[in-house]
């Protein structure tokens, strides 16, 4: 009996020893193909570093380098509703070209009320012969100038020399007139409705024969004569308008538009002046 008990105990001890040996081997055996996840002190330091924005600082040199070297503004979209070069009556010259950074385009198209932080607007000013004379930049930087919607202003000569930069008093004084439109003259970006201006054709005459509107406004002609009329202004042309018919045209470019009735071209004439 004792002998049987002793044999039984020996067998139990033997199995226990084998089990411990297998467990140890499974734990310590790391082959060359085994993936081991380790975090180095350098990785931990990288994870804790803040994300650094690639936007420029609010100084003329950084802004110019950003829009010409890092993100060439001529690869950006031009201002919605504007041609690449358009006529202007502003102090910046008779011909302008305005480019906007990608993040600003949706706010302009959707009339979001103001442009998001990080927005850049680059305006090229040309003389009447099409010669570039100045590059103007507006850059919206958070916390830069809260009193004036945080706009940084700069102007450069064509070769990049800084003319003026910062919180430019002359820019602020002029553009403050459009403070509710985020200090922007180029077009409405808020809820300000575009106007519809009525012109009637009465006694073979456009009444009024001259109207002044803004970019984005619409002129609506209504024929009140029994005679048929057809409006032609170069960039716009109506079908033949019978009595009571109307024709609308939205003007998206600044300039002076002389037009006429093609049925009565010598005495039925008018003019539309679009400012912007």
C-alpha positions in Angstrom: 0.0 0.0 0.0 2.7 2.4 1.0 4.6 1.5 -2.1 1.7 2.4 -4.3 1.2 5.8 -2.6 4.9 6.6 -3.1 4.7 5.7 -6.8 1.6 7.9 -7.2 3.3 10.9 -5.6 6.4 10.4 -7.8 4.3 10.5 -10.9 2.5 13.7 -9.8 5.8 15.4 -9.2 7.1 14.4 -12.6 4.1 15.7 -14.5 4.3 19.0 -12.5 7.9 19.5 -13.4 7.2 18.9 -17.2 4.4 21.4 -17.1 6.5 24.2 -15.5 9.2 23.6 -18.1 6.8 23.9 -21.0 5.3 27.1 -19.6 8.7 28.7 -19.1 9.7 27.8 -22.7 6.5 29.3 -24.2 7.1 32.6 -22.3 10.7 33.1 -23.1 10.9 31.7 -26.6 10.7 34.8 -28.9 11.6 33.8 -32.5 13.1 36.1 -35.2 9.6 36.5 -36.8 7.8 37.5 -33.6 6.5 41.1 -33.6 7.4 43.0 -30.5 5.8 46.4 -29.8 8.2 48.8 -28.2 7.9 52.5 -27.6 11.1 54.4 -27.6 11.7 57.6 -25.7 11.9 59.4 -29.1 8.4 58.2 -30.1 6.9 59.2 -26.8 8.4 62.7 -27.3 7.0 62.9 -30.8 3.5 61.9 -29.6 3.6 64.7 -26.9 4.7 67.4 -29.4 1.9 69.9 -30.4 0.8 70.0 -34.1 2.6 72.9 -35.7 0.6 74.9 -38.3 2.2 75.6 -41.7 0.5 79.0 -41.9 2.8 82.0 -42.0 3.5 84.4 -39.2 2.0 87.8 -39.3 4.9 89.6 -40.9 5.4 90.7 -44.5 8.4 88.4 -45.3 6.8 85.2 -44.0 3.5 85.9 -45.8 5.2 86.7 -49.1 7.3 83.5 -48.9 4.2 81.5 -48.1 2.2 82.7 -51.1 5.0 82.6 -53.6 7.3 79.7 -52.5 5.4 77.3 -50.4 1.9 77.8 -51.9 2.0 79.7 -55.1 -1.2 81.8 -55.1 -1.5 81.7 -58.8 -2.4 78.0 -58.5 -5.4 79.0 -56.2 -8.9 79.7 -57.4 -9.8 83.2 -58.4 -12.6 84.9 -56.5 -15.9 83.3 -57.3 -18.0 85.3 -59.8 -14.8 87.0 -61.0 -12.7 86.5 -64.1 -9.0 86.1 -63.8 -8.6 89.8 -64.6 -11.6 92.1 -64.2 -12.3 95.8 -64.5 -12.5 97.8 -61.3 -13.3 101.4 -60.2 -11.3 101.0 -56.9 -8.2 103.0 -55.8 -6.1 99.9 -56.5 -6.3 100.4 -60.3 -8.4 99.8 -63.3 -7.7 96.1 -63.6 -7.6 93.5 -60.8 -7.1 89.8 -60.3 -8.0 88.3 -57.0 -7.0 84.8 -55.7 -8.2 83.1 -52.6 -6.8 80.2 -50.5 -8.7 76.9 -50.7 -10.2 77.1 -47.2 -11.8 80.5 -48.1 -13.7 79.4 -51.2 -16.6 77.5 -49.6 -17.4 80.5 -47.3 -17.4 82.8 -50.3 -19.6 80.6 -52.4 -22.0 79.7 -49.6 -22.0 83.3 -48.2 -21.0 82.1 -44.8 -20.8 85.7 -43.4 -17.1 85.8 -42.8 -14.0 84.0 -43.9 -12.4 81.3 -41.7 -9.1 81.8 -39.9 -6.1 81.0 -42.1 -7.8 82.6 -45.1 -5.6 84.5 -47.5 -6.7 86.8 -50.3 -4.1 88.0 -52.8 -5.0 90.9 -55.1 -3.0 91.8 -58.1 -3.4 95.4 -59.3 -2.7 96.3 -63.0 -2.5 99.5 -64.9 -4.7 100.2 -68.0 -2.0 98.5 -70.2 -2.1 95.3 -68.1 1.2 95.9 -66.3 1.4 94.5 -62.8 2.0 97.4 -60.4 1.2 96.0 -56.9 0.3 92.8 -55.0 -1.9 93.2 -52.0 -2.5 90.5 -49.3 -5.1 90.0 -46.6 -4.4 87.2 -44.1 -6.9 86.3 -41.3 -4.8 85.2 -38.3 -6.5 84.3 -35.0 -6.0 86.9 -32.3 -4.0 89.3 -34.5 -6.4 92.2 -34.5 -9.7 91.3 -32.9 -11.1 94.8 -33.2 -10.9 94.4 -37.0 -11.8 90.7 -37.5 -8.1 89.7 -37.2 -7.0 90.8 -40.6 -3.3 91.3 -41.4 -2.7 93.6 -44.4 0.3 93.9 -46.7 1.2 95.3 -50.0 4.2 94.5 -52.2 5.9 95.8 -55.3 5.8 93.3 -58.2 9.3 92.0 -57.4 8.2 91.3 -53.7 9.6 94.4 -51.9 7.3 95.2 -49.0 5.5 98.5 -49.4 3.4 98.3 -46.2 2.3 95.7 -43.7 0.5 95.1 -40.4 -2.6 96.9 -39.1 -2.5 99.4 -41.9 -4.5 102.4 -40.9 -5.4 103.4 -44.5 -6.7 99.9 -45.3 -8.7 99.7 -42.1 -10.2 103.1 -42.6 -11.3 102.3 -46.1 -12.5 98.7 -45.5 -14.3 99.5 -42.2 -17.1 100.7 -44.4 -17.7 97.0 -45.2 -17.0 95.7 -41.6 -20.3 93.8 -41.6 -19.1 92.0 -44.8 -15.8 90.9 -43.0 -14.1 94.1 -44.3 -14.4 92.8 -47.9 -15.4 94.9 -50.9 -15.0 92.2 -53.6 -18.5 90.8 -53.3 -21.1 90.0 -50.7 -20.2 87.1 -48.4 -23.0 87.5 -45.9 -26.7 87.6 -46.0 -26.9 91.0 -47.7 -29.2 90.3 -50.6 -28.3 91.2 -54.1 -30.5 93.9 -55.6 -32.9 93.5 -58.6 -33.2 96.8 -60.4 -36.2 97.3 -62.8 -35.9 99.0 -66.1 -39.1 99.4 -68.2 -39.4 99.9 -71.9 -42.0 102.5 -72.5 -42.5 104.5 -75.7 -39.5 102.9 -77.2 -37.3 104.2 -74.4 -35.5 102.5 -71.5 -36.7 104.1 -68.2 -34.4 104.8 -66.5 -31.9 104.8 -69.3 -28.9 104.6 -66.9 -28.6 102.7 -63.7 -25.8 102.0 -61.3 -25.6 98.6 -59.5 -23.1 96.4 -57.7 -21.4 93.2 -58.7 -23.9 90.4 -58.3 -27.0 92.6 -58.8 -29.6 91.8 -61.5 -31.3 94.1 -64.0 -34.8 93.2 -65.0 -36.2 94.7 -68.2 -40.0 94.6 -68.8 -41.5 95.6 -72.1 -44.5 97.9 -71.6 -44.8 98.7 -75.3 -47.2 97.1 -77.8 -44.1 96.9 -80.1 -41.6 94.1 -79.8 -38.1 94.9 -78.5 -34.8 92.9 -78.1 -32.0 93.9 -75.8 -28.4 93.6 -76.8 -25.3 94.7 -74.7 -22.4 92.7 -76.0 -22.2 90.2 -73.1 -25.9 89.9 -72.8 -28.7 89.4 -75.3 -32.5 88.9 -74.7 -34.9 87.1 -76.9 -37.6 89.2 -78.7 -39.7 90.6 -75.9 -43.4 91.1 -76.6 -45.6 93.3 -74.5 -45.4 92.2 -70.8 -42.4 90.0 -71.4 -39.4 90.3 -69.0 -35.6 89.6 -69.4 -33.2 89.3 -66.5 -29.4 89.5 -66.5 -27.0 89.3 -63.5 -23.8 91.4 -63.7 -20.8 89.7 -62.2 -18.1 92.0 -63.5 -17.5 95.6 -62.8 -17.6 98.0 -65.8 -19.9 100.2 -67.9 -22.3 98.4 -70.3 -23.9 100.3 -73.1 -26.8 98.5 -74.7 -29.6 99.0 -77.2 -32.8 97.6 -78.6 -31.8 95.7 -81.8 -35.2 96.4 -83.3 -34.9 100.2 -82.7 -31.1 100.7 -82.4 -30.9 104.4 -83.1 -33.2 105.8 -80.3 -33.7 103.0 -77.8 -30.4 102.8 -75.9 -29.3 102.5 -72.3 -26.4 102.1 -69.9 -25.6 99.9 -66.9 -22.7 100.9 -64.6 -21.5 98.1 -62.4 -19.3 99.1 -59.4 -17.0 96.8 -57.5 
